[in-house]
Amino acid sequence: MSDVAAFQEKLFLPAPLQWAVRLGAIVVAGLVVYAAVTEPMSALKGTVGLVIGLGVTSLILVIHGVVEVTAAELRLRLFPVWRKRVSLREVSTLHRVEVNPLAQMGVLGVGQIDGATALALRKGDAVQVTMRNGHKYTVGLQRPEGLLSAVRAVRPDL
């Protein structure tokens, strides 16, 4: 089977959140430089907190999702922390739904929404995929029709 993606969409955090994190990182960096110049010993003591803070900020800035459909599988990724491959042969149903990840699972990213494993970085359109074993995946997308069409091209019975 071909490994070429018939559908691919990259998922990013909402732009206002990305800008808020960037602004926060600039402010933190400025405060660290100021502390290092005015009180070097105090700045040194705060290095551990700084490293943790910049690490979390860096993770938030690089995190993104990727959804792909190939001839054999649906691939879900939240880079750099999570990935899942789902065989299209095991899909029993799929349909459009709406998601609000902050309200429904308390986070943006990967979690649980109504018993389904969810990959959602923003509020809005999504596709819910139900497997033959009953497990569900809910995927937030900008182009849900693209995912539905790609899967149905491989599995017209859906």
Biotite code that builds the C-alpha atoms (Angstrom):
import biotite.structure as struc

atoms = struc.array([
    struc.Atom([0.000, 0.000, 0.000], chain_id="A", res_id=1, res_name="MET", atom_name="CA", element="C"),
    struc.Atom([1.076, 3.553, -0.635], chain_id="A", res_id=2, res_name="SER", atom_name="CA", element="C"),
    struc.Atom([2.531, 5.628, 2.167], chain_id="A", res_id=3, res_name="ASP", atom_name="CA", element="C"),
    struc.Atom([1.695, 8.899, 0.374], chain_id="A", res_id=4, res_name="VAL", atom_name="CA", element="C"),
    struc.Atom([-0.783, 11.038, 2.297], chain_id="A", res_id=5, res_name="ALA", atom_name="CA", element="C"),
    struc.Atom([-4.089, 11.549, 0.481], chain_id="A", res_id=6, res_name="ALA", atom_name="CA", element="C"),
    struc.Atom([-4.922, 14.158, 3.129], chain_id="A", res_id=7, res_name="PHE", atom_name="CA", element="C"),
    struc.Atom([-2.729, 16.143, 5.494], chain_id="A", res_id=8, res_name="GLN", atom_name="CA", element="C"),
    struc.Atom([-3.520, 19.001, 7.823], chain_id="A", res_id=9, res_name="GLU", atom_name="CA", element="C"),
    struc.Atom([-1.259, 20.666, 10.334], chain_id="A", res_id=10, res_name="LYS", atom_name="CA", element="C"),
    struc.Atom([-2.922, 21.870, 13.515], chain_id="A", res_id=11, res_name="LEU", atom_name="CA", element="C"),
    struc.Atom([-1.659, 24.859, 15.464], chain_id="A", res_id=12, res_name="PHE", atom_name="CA", element="C"),
    struc.Atom([-2.658, 26.610, 18.649], chain_id="A", res_id=13, res_name="LEU", atom_name="CA", element="C"),
    struc.Atom([-4.873, 29.661, 18.090], chain_id="A", res_id=14, res_name="PRO", atom_name="CA", element="C"),
    struc.Atom([-2.818, 32.697, 16.965], chain_id="A", res_id=15, res_name="ALA", atom_name="CA", element="C"),
    struc.Atom([-3.728, 34.884, 19.996], chain_id="A", res_id=16, res_name="PRO", atom_name="CA", element="C"),
    struc.Atom([-2.419, 32.177, 22.336], chain_id="A", res_id=17, res_name="LEU", atom_name="CA", element="C"),
    struc.Atom([0.789, 31.816, 20.318], chain_id="A", res_id=18, res_name="GLN", atom_name="CA", element="C"),
    struc.Atom([1.379, 35.589, 20.485], chain_id="A", res_id=19, res_name="TRP", atom_name="CA", element="C"),
    struc.Atom([0.637, 35.704, 24.224], chain_id="A", res_id=20, res_name="ALA", atom_name="CA", element="C"),
    struc.Atom([3.221, 32.957, 24.842], chain_id="A", res_id=21, res_name="VAL", atom_name="CA", element="C"),
    struc.Atom([5.800, 34.748, 22.667], chain_id="A", res_id=22, res_name="ARG", atom_name="CA", element="C"),
    struc.Atom([5.195, 38.028, 24.493], chain_id="A", res_id=23, res_name="LEU", atom_name="CA", element="C"),
    struc.Atom([5.481, 36.236, 27.832], chain_id="A", res_id=24, res_name="GLY", atom_name="CA", element="C"),
    struc.Atom([8.797, 34.677, 26.776], chain_id="A", res_id=25, res_name="ALA", atom_name="CA", element="C"),
    struc.Atom([10.162, 38.100, 25.789], chain_id="A", res_id=26, res_name="ILE", atom_name="CA", element="C"),
    struc.Atom([9.081, 39.623, 29.113], chain_id="A", res_id=27, res_name="VAL", atom_name="CA", element="C"),
    struc.Atom([10.639, 36.752, 31.099], chain_id="A", res_id=28, res_name="VAL", atom_name="CA", element="C"),
    struc.Atom([13.882, 36.998, 29.118], chain_id="A", res_id=29, res_name="ALA", atom_name="CA", element="C"),
    struc.Atom([13.972, 40.769, 29.714], chain_id="A", res_id=30, res_name="GLY", atom_name="CA", element="C"),
    struc.Atom([13.449, 40.320, 33.451], chain_id="A", res_id=31, res_name="LEU", atom_name="CA", element="C"),
    struc.Atom([16.215, 37.724, 33.593], chain_id="A", res_id=32, res_name="VAL", atom_name="CA", element="C"),
    struc.Atom([18.669, 40.005, 31.793], chain_id="A", res_id=33, res_name="VAL", atom_name="CA", element="C"),
    struc.Atom([17.707, 42.891, 34.072], chain_id="A", res_id=34, res_name="TYR", atom_name="CA", element="C"),
    struc.Atom([18.177, 40.709, 37.187], chain_id="A", res_id=35, res_name="ALA", atom_name="CA", element="C"),
    struc.Atom([21.510, 39.388, 35.906], chain_id="A", res_id=36, res_name="ALA", atom_name="CA", element="C"),
    struc.Atom([22.809, 42.930, 35.410], chain_id="A", res_id=37, res_name="VAL", atom_name="CA", element="C"),
    struc.Atom([21.478, 44.453, 38.624], chain_id="A", res_id=38, res_name="THR", atom_name="CA", element="C"),
    struc.Atom([21.742, 41.494, 41.034], chain_id="A", res_id=39, res_name="GLU", atom_name="CA", element="C"),
    struc.Atom([23.912, 38.683, 39.615], chain_id="A", res_id=40, res_name="PRO", atom_name="CA", element="C"),
    struc.Atom([23.652, 36.396, 42.667], chain_id="A", res_id=41, res_name="MET", atom_name="CA", element="C"),
    struc.Atom([19.841, 36.581, 42.784], chain_id="A", res_id=42, res_name="SER", atom_name="CA", element="C"),
    struc.Atom([19.697, 35.843, 39.062], chain_id="A", res_id=43, res_name="ALA", atom_name="CA", element="C"),
    struc.Atom([21.890, 32.777, 39.549], chain_id="A", res_id=44, res_name="LEU", atom_name="CA", element="C"),
    struc.Atom([19.538, 31.407, 42.226], chain_id="A", res_id=45, res_name="LYS", atom_name="CA", element="C"),
    struc.Atom([16.611, 31.733, 39.833], chain_id="A", res_id=46, res_name="GLY", atom_name="CA", element="C"),
    struc.Atom([18.319, 29.777, 37.053], chain_id="A", res_id=47, res_name="THR", atom_name="CA", element="C"),
    struc.Atom([16.420, 26.533, 37.723], chain_id="A", res_id=48, res_name="VAL", atom_name="CA", element="C"),
    struc.Atom([13.072, 28.315, 37.529], chain_id="A", res_id=49, res_name="GLY", atom_name="CA", element="C"),
    struc.Atom([14.232, 30.100, 34.402], chain_id="A", res_id=50, res_name="LEU", atom_name="CA", element="C"),
    struc.Atom([15.261, 26.867, 32.686], chain_id="A", res_id=51, res_name="VAL", atom_name="CA", element="C"),
    struc.Atom([11.909, 25.251, 33.536], chain_id="A", res_id=52, res_name="ILE", atom_name="CA", element="C"),
    struc.Atom([9.976, 28.338, 32.431], chain_id="A", res_id=53, res_name="GLY", atom_name="CA", element="C"),
    struc.Atom([11.833, 28.652, 29.136], chain_id="A", res_id=54, res_name="LEU", atom_name="CA", element="C"),
    struc.Atom([11.503, 24.896, 28.531], chain_id="A", res_id=55, res_name="GLY", atom_name="CA", element="C"),
    struc.Atom([7.728, 24.998, 28.979], chain_id="A", res_id=56, res_name="VAL", atom_name="CA", element="C"),
    struc.Atom([7.496, 28.133, 26.824], chain_id="A", res_id=57, res_name="THR", atom_name="CA", element="C"),
    struc.Atom([9.601, 26.500, 24.106], chain_id="A", res_id=58, res_name="SER", atom_name="CA", element="C"),
    struc.Atom([7.399, 23.400, 24.166], chain_id="A", res_id=59, res_name="LEU", atom_name="CA", element="C"),
    struc.Atom([4.271, 25.518, 23.777], chain_id="A", res_id=60, res_name="ILE", atom_name="CA", element="C"),
    struc.Atom([5.828, 27.379, 20.847], chain_id="A", res_id=61, res_name="LEU", atom_name="CA", element="C"),
    struc.Atom([6.815, 24.227, 18.921], chain_id="A", res_id=62, res_name="VAL", atom_name="CA", element="C"),
    struc.Atom([3.810, 22.039, 19.702], chain_id="A", res_id=63, res_name="ILE", atom_name="CA", element="C"),
    struc.Atom([1.584, 21.295, 16.737], chain_id="A", res_id=64, res_name="HIS", atom_name="CA", element="C"),
    struc.Atom([-0.611, 18.533, 15.453], chain_id="A", res_id=65, res_name="GLY", atom_name="CA", element="C"),
    struc.Atom([-0.578, 16.645, 12.178], chain_id="A", res_id=66, res_name="VAL", atom_name="CA", element="C"),
    struc.Atom([-3.445, 14.608, 10.768], chain_id="A", res_id=67, res_name="VAL", atom_name="CA", element="C"),
    struc.Atom([-2.788, 12.399, 7.735], chain_id="A", res_id=68, res_name="GLU", atom_name="CA", element="C"),
    struc.Atom([-4.732, 9.822, 5.767], chain_id="A", res_id=69, res_name="VAL", atom_name="CA", element="C"),
    struc.Atom([-2.841, 7.277, 3.658], chain_id="A", res_id=70, res_name="THR", atom_name="CA", element="C"),
    struc.Atom([-4.183, 4.292, 1.743], chain_id="A", res_id=71, res_name="ALA", atom_name="CA", element="C"),
    struc.Atom([-3.837, 2.166, 4.883], chain_id="A", res_id=72, res_name="ALA", atom_name="CA", element="C"),
    struc.Atom([-4.175, 4.354, 7.967], chain_id="A", res_id=73, res_name="GLU", atom_name="CA", element="C"),
    struc.Atom([-5.148, 7.517, 9.763], chain_id="A", res_id=74, res_name="LEU", atom_name="CA", element="C"),
    struc.Atom([-2.160, 9.101, 11.494], chain_id="A", res_id=75, res_name="ARG", atom_name="CA", element="C"),
    struc.Atom([-2.600, 11.465, 14.418], chain_id="A", res_id=76, res_name="LEU", atom_name="CA", element="C"),
    struc.Atom([0.337, 13.329, 15.983], chain_id="A", res_id=77, res_name="ARG", atom_name="CA", element="C"),
    struc.Atom([0.827, 16.012, 18.578], chain_id="A", res_id=78, res_name="LEU", atom_name="CA", element="C"),
    struc.Atom([4.488, 16.894, 18.052], chain_id="A", res_id=79, res_name="PHE", atom_name="CA", element="C"),
    struc.Atom([6.638, 16.259, 20.044], chain_id="A", res_id=80, res_name="PRO", atom_name="CA", element="C"),
    struc.Atom([4.677, 14.318, 22.667], chain_id="A", res_id=81, res_name="VAL", atom_name="CA", element="C"),
    struc.Atom([2.060, 11.935, 21.195], chain_id="A", res_id=82, res_name="TRP", atom_name="CA", element="C"),
    struc.Atom([1.311, 9.872, 18.081], chain_id="A", res_id=83, res_name="ARG", atom_name="CA", element="C"),
    struc.Atom([-1.252, 7.280, 17.045], chain_id="A", res_id=84, res_name="LYS", atom_name="CA", element="C"),
    struc.Atom([-1.769, 5.215, 13.879], chain_id="A", res_id=85, res_name="ARG", atom_name="CA", element="C"),
    struc.Atom([-5.238, 3.854, 13.169], chain_id="A", res_id=86, res_name="VAL", atom_name="CA", element="C"),
    struc.Atom([-5.881, 1.209, 10.516], chain_id="A", res_id=87, res_name="SER", atom_name="CA", element="C"),
    struc.Atom([-8.591, 2.315, 8.097], chain_id="A", res_id=88, res_name="LEU", atom_name="CA", element="C"),
    struc.Atom([-9.745, -1.333, 7.897], chain_id="A", res_id=89, res_name="ARG", atom_name="CA", element="C"),
    struc.Atom([-10.758, -1.097, 11.568], chain_id="A", res_id=90, res_name="GLU", atom_name="CA", element="C"),
    struc.Atom([-12.908, 2.043, 11.171], chain_id="A", res_id=91, res_name="VAL", atom_name="CA", element="C"),
    struc.Atom([-16.638, 1.341, 11.529], chain_id="A", res_id=92, res_name="SER", atom_name="CA", element="C"),
    struc.Atom([-18.080, 4.884, 11.270], chain_id="A", res_id=93, res_name="THR", atom_name="CA", element="C"),
    struc.Atom([-17.015, 8.485, 10.973], chain_id="A", res_id=94, res_name="LEU", atom_name="CA", element="C"),
    struc.Atom([-18.964, 11.741, 11.125], chain_id="A", res_id=95, res_name="HIS", atom_name="CA", element="C"),
    struc.Atom([-18.596, 15.466, 11.788], chain_id="A", res_id=96, res_name="ARG", atom_name="CA", element="C"),
    struc.Atom([-18.881, 16.867, 15.294], chain_id="A", res_id=97, res_name="VAL", atom_name="CA", element="C"),
    struc.Atom([-18.057, 20.118, 17.084], chain_id="A", res_id=98, res_name="GLU", atom_name="CA", element="C"),
    struc.Atom([-15.406, 20.387, 19.806], chain_id="A", res_id=99, res_name="VAL", atom_name="CA", element="C"),
    struc.Atom([-14.488, 22.887, 22.459], chain_id="A", res_id=100, res_name="ASN", atom_name="CA", element="C"),
    struc.Atom([-11.337, 21.372, 23.974], chain_id="A", res_id=101, res_name="PRO", atom_name="CA", element="C"),
    struc.Atom([-10.934, 23.838, 26.828], chain_id="A", res_id=102, res_name="LEU", atom_name="CA", element="C"),
    struc.Atom([-14.529, 23.350, 27.970], chain_id="A", res_id=103, res_name="ALA", atom_name="CA", element="C"),
    struc.Atom([-14.676, 19.604, 27.272], chain_id="A", res_id=104, res_name="GLN", atom_name="CA", element="C"),
    struc.Atom([-11.244, 18.387, 28.404], chain_id="A", res_id=105, res_name="MET", atom_name="CA", element="C"),
    struc.Atom([-9.649, 21.379, 30.110], chain_id="A", res_id=106, res_name="GLY", atom_name="CA", element="C"),
    struc.Atom([-6.624, 21.548, 27.791], chain_id="A", res_id=107, res_name="VAL", atom_name="CA", element="C"),
    struc.Atom([-5.626, 22.152, 24.199], chain_id="A", res_id=108, res_name="LEU", atom_name="CA", element="C"),
    struc.Atom([-3.929, 19.075, 22.751], chain_id="A", res_id=109, res_name="GLY", atom_name="CA", element="C"),
    struc.Atom([-4.664, 15.435, 23.551], chain_id="A", res_id=110, res_name="VAL", atom_name="CA", element="C"),
    struc.Atom([-7.255, 14.293, 26.059], chain_id="A", res_id=111, res_name="GLY", atom_name="CA", element="C"),
    struc.Atom([-10.669, 12.680, 26.436], chain_id="A", res_id=112, res_name="GLN", atom_name="CA", element="C"),
    struc.Atom([-13.968, 14.082, 25.139], chain_id="A", res_id=113, res_name="ILE", atom_name="CA", element="C"),
    struc.Atom([-17.072, 12.011, 25.907], chain_id="A", res_id=114, res_name="ASP", atom_name="CA", element="C"),
    struc.Atom([-15.022, 8.812, 26.126], chain_id="A", res_id=115, res_name="GLY", atom_name="CA", element="C"),
    struc.Atom([-13.141, 9.453, 22.866], chain_id="A", res_id=116, res_name="ALA", atom_name="CA", element="C"),
    struc.Atom([-9.419, 10.080, 22.580], chain_id="A", res_id=117, res_name="THR", atom_name="CA", element="C"),
    struc.Atom([-9.309, 13.647, 21.279], chain_id="A", res_id=118, res_name="ALA", atom_name="CA", element="C"),
    struc.Atom([-6.709, 15.644, 19.380], chain_id="A", res_id=119, res_name="LEU", atom_name="CA", element="C"),
    struc.Atom([-7.929, 19.229, 19.386], chain_id="A", res_id=120, res_name="ALA", atom_name="CA", element="C"),
    struc.Atom([-5.992, 22.493, 19.489], chain_id="A", res_id=121, res_name="LEU", atom_name="CA", element="C"),
    struc.Atom([-8.913, 24.858, 18.913], chain_id="A", res_id=122, res_name="ARG", atom_name="CA", element="C"),
    struc.Atom([-12.678, 25.127, 19.183], chain_id="A", res_id=123, res_name="LYS", atom_name="CA", element="C"),
    struc.Atom([-14.741, 24.223, 16.111], chain_id="A", res_id=124, res_name="GLY", atom_name="CA", element="C"),
    struc.Atom([-15.162, 21.501, 13.505], chain_id="A", res_id=125, res_name="ASP", atom_name="CA", element="C"),
    struc.Atom([-14.018, 17.959, 14.146], chain_id="A", res_id=126, res_name="ALA", atom_name="CA", element="C"),
    struc.Atom([-14.420, 14.416, 12.865], chain_id="A", res_id=127, res_name="VAL", atom_name="CA", element="C"),
    struc.Atom([-15.237, 11.524, 15.162], chain_id="A", res_id=128, res_name="GLN", atom_name="CA", element="C"),
    struc.Atom([-13.895, 8.125, 14.074], chain_id="A", res_id=129, res_name="VAL", atom_name="CA", element="C"),
    struc.Atom([-15.374, 5.014, 15.699], chain_id="A", res_id=130, res_name="THR", atom_name="CA", element="C"),
    struc.Atom([-13.374, 1.806, 15.525], chain_id="A", res_id=131, res_name="MET", atom_name="CA", element="C"),
    struc.Atom([-14.792, -1.721, 15.255], chain_id="A", res_id=132, res_name="ARG", atom_name="CA", element="C"),
    struc.Atom([-13.749, -2.359, 18.865], chain_id="A", res_id=133, res_name="ASN", atom_name="CA", element="C"),
    struc.Atom([-15.847, 0.629, 19.980], chain_id="A", res_id=134, res_name="GLY", atom_name="CA", element="C"),
    struc.Atom([-12.991, 3.032, 20.702], chain_id="A", res_id=135, res_name="HIS", atom_name="CA", element="C"),
    struc.Atom([-13.478, 6.551, 19.368], chain_id="A", res_id=136, res_name="LYS", atom_name="CA", element="C"),
    struc.Atom([-11.088, 9.259, 18.198], chain_id="A", res_id=137, res_name="TYR", atom_name="CA", element="C"),
    struc.Atom([-12.197, 12.875, 17.877], chain_id="A", res_id=138, res_name="THR", atom_name="CA", element="C"),
    struc.Atom([-9.980, 15.065, 15.705], chain_id="A", res_id=139, res_name="VAL", atom_name="CA", element="C"),
    struc.Atom([-10.380, 18.860, 15.570], chain_id="A", res_id=140, res_name="GLY", atom_name="CA", element="C"),
    struc.Atom([-9.716, 20.170, 12.051], chain_id="A", res_id=141, res_name="LEU", atom_name="CA", element="C"),
    struc.Atom([-9.981, 23.257, 9.871], chain_id="A", res_id=142, res_name="GLN", atom_name="CA", element="C"),
    struc.Atom([-10.940, 21.044, 6.903], chain_id="A", res_id=143, res_name="ARG", atom_name="CA", element="C"),
    struc.Atom([-13.095, 18.170, 8.208], chain_id="A", res_id=144, res_name="PRO", atom_name="CA", element="C"),
    struc.Atom([-14.532, 17.471, 4.742], chain_id="A", res_id=145, res_name="GLU", atom_name="CA", element="C"),
    struc.Atom([-11.017, 16.784, 3.454], chain_id="A", res_id=146, res_name="GLY", atom_name="CA", element="C"),
    struc.Atom([-10.492, 14.086, 6.080], chain_id="A", res_id=147, res_name="LEU", atom_name="CA", element="C"),
    struc.Atom([-13.926, 12.565, 5.447], chain_id="A", res_id=148, res_name="LEU", atom_name="CA", element="C"),
    struc.Atom([-13.354, 12.517, 1.668], chain_id="A", res_id=149, res_name="SER", atom_name="CA", element="C"),
    struc.Atom([-9.883, 10.966, 1.972], chain_id="A", res_id=150, res_name="ALA", atom_name="CA", element="C"),
    struc.Atom([-11.081, 8.176, 4.259], chain_id="A", res_id=151, res_name="VAL", atom_name="CA", element="C"),
    struc.Atom([-14.162, 7.527, 2.104], chain_id="A", res_id=152, res_name="ARG", atom_name="CA", element="C"),
    struc.Atom([-11.978, 7.322, -1.007], chain_id="A", res_id=153, res_name="ALA", atom_name="CA", element="C"),
    struc.Atom([-10.261, 4.327, 0.609], chain_id="A", res_id=154, res_name="VAL", atom_name="CA", element="C"),
    struc.Atom([-13.387, 3.016, 2.379], chain_id="A", res_id=155, res_name="ARG", atom_name="CA", element="C"),
    struc.Atom([-16.447, 3.919, 0.227], chain_id="A", res_id=156, res_name="PRO", atom_name="CA", element="C"),
    struc.Atom([-18.650, 1.845, 2.562], chain_id="A", res_id=157, res_name="ASP", atom_name="CA", element="C"),
    struc.Atom([-18.307, 4.561, 5.191], chain_id="A", res_id=158, res_name="LEU", atom_name="CA", element="C"),
])
